[in-house]
Amino acid sequence: MTYVVTENCIKCKYTDCVEVCPVDCFYEGENMLVIHPDECIDCGVCVPECPAEAIFSDAEPQATAHWLDLNRKHADQWPNIVAKKAAMPDADAENGRAGKAAEFSPEAATEDAK
């Protein structure tokens, strides 16, 4: 099993989860984080730390095959993130907004965002 970052992370990118991950399995995109499913040890410590409530076990219905595949693909392409940093500028306003999946950016985080 693994944990999966889902839609509500898009345009929020809170990094509280990164700070508590014992195996550093988070990767940073331009507007979201993902978990590398082959590195995640299924400990779940990241789940309660996510202010956006965007992290789910792959056994939960919110962690669809689409999100698992997206996490796997982009974890192999994006840089690893191991320390907490500021969320996106409008994260609080974006938190919980429906329809963010269409706004997903496949681009890696830029040096300015790191």
Secondary structure, DSSP 8 states (H G I E B T S, - for coil): --EEE-GGGTTT---HHHHH-TT--EEEBSS-EEE-TTT-----TTGGG-TT--EEETTSTTS-HHHHHHHHHHHTTS-B--S-----TTHHHHTT-TTGGGG---SB--TTT-
